[in-house]
Amino acid sequence: MEPKEIERELNEVQELLNDESVDVLEPTNQPFQGFIFNEPLPEFASQALERGVTEVYLIEQRDDEGEVQLGGLCYFYQGRPHTCYRESPARQEMSQDADYGSSQTGRDESEEEKQRKEEIAEELLTEYEEYLEEDDRFELENRLEWLSVSRLLRLQDRVEEKAKADPEAENRLARAVYEDDRFNRQFNQTDTEMLLNELDIDFDSERVRMDEVHKRVKSLLKVNR
């Protein structure tokens, strides 16, 4: 699915969920498996509401240019995760590059690959353990053979970014965007970043995660609506 179509579906889902008494959580990764569905995200969200779900995970990943590459939704029903993803062509190609565990099973790895994976995992678990999500830590400790080097490198980049981030600055910027009259619930991450630039607020771009700022603005909107 093209990024613009994913963006449109995500906006529809956010509008739908904002009108309901549902807690919307936005995880930094997508560990959910369970039952996998392939249908429009708004329809999937409507099914969750019809089943009386009160907590939904909204997944959104963007590239460096702010263009959405993956949009998804997950909810738990009768103890099992029900998940639906919409991926861009670029994301689908990346997924096929042995990024998920199933594609790693049965493939012979070189000793160099194994050693590289062990080195990255050891560094993450010793130097960045406090910044790891619980599911990431579990995979590093128990399922390293299922992970590709490329996926480990992306995890390493994400964790290093989290380690050097300034949460107080992110909160301050999120508050500034939220308090501006131009901000509304239809904003995506790119809109938030553009508005922040227009506000001309000084901040260290190396220590601010724009996706995190956007999530916090959305949280403020939900809490104070």
C-alpha positions in Angstrom: 0.0 0.0 0.0 1.3 3.5 -0.8 2.3 5.7 2.1 -0.4 8.3 1.4 -3.1 5.5 1.7 -1.6 4.3 4.9 -1.6 7.9 6.2 -5.3 8.2 5.3 -6.3 5.0 7.0 -4.3 6.0 10.2 -6.0 9.4 10.3 -9.4 7.7 10.0 -8.6 5.3 12.8 -7.4 8.1 15.1 -10.5 10.1 14.4 -12.7 7.1 15.2 -10.8 6.2 18.4 -10.8 9.8 19.6 -14.6 9.7 19.6 -14.7 6.6 21.8 -13.7 5.9 25.4 -10.7 3.8 24.4 -7.1 4.1 25.6 -4.8 4.4 22.6 -1.2 3.2 23.3 1.6 3.9 20.9 4.5 1.4 21.3 7.9 2.1 19.7 8.0 -1.2 18.0 5.5 -3.9 16.9 6.0 -7.2 18.8 2.5 -8.4 18.3 1.7 -11.6 16.5 -1.3 -13.7 17.4 -4.1 -13.5 14.8 -3.0 -11.5 11.8 -5.6 -9.8 9.6 -5.4 -8.0 6.3 -8.1 -5.4 5.9 -8.6 -1.6 6.1 -7.4 -0.3 9.4 -10.7 1.7 10.0 -12.7 -1.5 9.6 -10.4 -3.3 11.9 -10.7 -0.6 14.5 -14.5 -0.7 14.2 -14.4 -4.4 14.9 -12.4 -3.8 18.1 -15.0 -1.3 19.3 -17.9 -3.6 18.5 -16.2 -6.2 20.7 -16.0 -3.8 23.6 -12.2 -3.4 23.6 -11.1 -0.6 25.8 -7.3 -0.6 25.0 -5.8 -0.4 21.5 -2.2 -0.3 20.3 -1.7 2.1 17.4 1.5 1.5 15.5 3.1 4.1 13.2 6.6 4.0 11.7 8.0 6.7 9.4 11.2 7.1 7.3 13.7 9.9 7.7 11.6 12.2 5.5 8.6 11.7 7.8 6.7 9.5 5.3 4.7 6.7 6.9 6.0 3.3 6.0 4.0 1.1 8.4 0.7 1.6 10.1 -0.9 -0.9 12.3 -3.4 -1.7 15.0 -3.5 -4.4 17.7 -6.0 -5.2 20.4 -6.4 -8.2 22.8 -9.6 -10.2 22.6 -10.2 -13.3 24.7 -6.5 -13.2 25.7 -5.1 -13.2 22.2 -3.6 -10.3 20.2 -5.5 -9.4 17.0 -3.2 -7.5 14.7 -3.5 -5.7 11.3 -0.6 -4.0 9.5 -0.4 -1.9 6.4 3.0 -1.6 4.8 4.5 0.5 2.1 6.4 -1.2 -0.8 9.7 -0.1 0.7 8.7 -1.6 4.1 7.6 -4.9 2.5 10.9 -5.2 0.7 12.7 -4.6 4.0 10.5 -7.2 5.7 11.5 -9.8 3.1 15.2 -9.1 3.8 15.3 -11.7 6.6 14.0 -9.1 9.1 11.5 -11.3 10.8 12.4 -14.5 12.6 10.6 -16.9 10.4 12.8 -16.0 7.4 15.9 -16.7 9.5 14.9 -20.2 10.5 16.7 -22.9 8.6 19.2 -20.5 6.9 22.9 -21.2 7.5 24.7 -18.3 9.0 28.4 -17.6 8.6 30.6 -17.5 11.6 31.2 -13.8 10.9 27.4 -13.1 11.0 27.0 -15.0 14.3 29.9 -13.2 15.9 28.6 -9.8 14.7 25.2 -10.6 16.2 26.7 -11.7 19.5 28.8 -8.5 19.7 25.8 -6.2 19.0 23.6 -8.1 21.5 26.3 -8.0 24.2 26.7 -4.2 23.8 23.0 -3.6 24.0 22.5 -5.8 27.0 25.5 -4.4 28.9 25.6 -0.7 28.0 21.9 0.1 27.0 19.9 -2.4 29.0 17.9 0.3 30.8 16.7 1.6 27.4 15.6 -1.7 26.0 11.9 -2.6 25.7 11.0 -5.8 27.5 10.3 -7.7 24.3 13.6 -6.6 22.8 15.5 -7.7 25.8 13.8 -11.1 25.7 14.7 -11.6 22.1 18.3 -10.6 22.6 18.6 -13.1 25.5 16.5 -16.0 24.2 16.1 -15.7 20.4 19.2 -14.1 19.0 19.4 -16.8 16.3 16.0 -15.5 15.0 17.3 -11.9 14.5 19.1 -10.6 11.5 22.1 -8.4 11.6 20.2 -5.6 9.9 17.4 -5.8 12.5 19.9 -5.7 15.3 21.6 -2.6 13.8 18.3 -0.8 13.5 17.5 -1.7 17.2 21.0 -0.4 18.1 20.3 2.9 16.3 17.0 3.3 18.1 18.3 2.5 21.5 21.3 4.8 21.1 18.9 7.6 20.1 16.8 6.9 23.1 19.8 7.0 25.4 20.9 10.4 24.3 17.4 11.9 24.2 16.3 14.7 26.4 12.8 13.9 27.7 12.3 17.2 29.4 13.0 19.0 26.1 10.6 16.7 24.3 7.9 17.5 26.8 8.5 21.2 26.6 8.3 21.1 22.8 5.2 19.0 22.8 3.5 21.4 25.2 4.4 24.4 23.0 2.9 22.7 19.9 -0.2 21.6 21.8 -0.8 25.1 23.1 -0.6 26.7 19.6 -4.1 27.4 18.1 -3.1 25.9 14.8 -2.6 22.4 16.2 -5.5 19.9 15.8 -6.2 16.2 16.0 -5.7 15.7 12.3 -2.0 16.5 12.5 0.5 13.9 11.6 4.2 13.8 12.6 5.2 15.9 9.6 2.6 18.6 10.5 3.9 18.6 14.1 7.5 19.1 13.0 6.5 21.9 10.5 4.6 23.7 13.2 7.4 23.4 15.7 9.8 24.9 13.1 7.4 27.8 12.7 7.4 28.4 16.4 11.1 29.1 16.2 12.0 27.5 19.5 15.6 26.6 20.3 16.4 23.0 20.9 19.1 20.4 20.3 17.9 18.4 17.3 20.4 15.7 18.2 18.6 15.1 21.6 15.0 15.4 20.5 13.1 12.6 18.8 10.4 14.2 16.6 8.3 11.0 16.7 8.3 11.2 20.5 7.3 14.8 20.5 4.4 14.0 18.2 3.2 11.2 20.4 3.3 13.4 23.5 1.3 16.1 21.7 -1.3 13.5 20.8 -1.3 12.3 24.4 -1.9 15.9 25.6 -4.8 16.2 23.2 -6.3 13.0 24.5 -6.0 13.9 28.2 -7.2 17.5 27.8 -9.9 17.1 25.1 
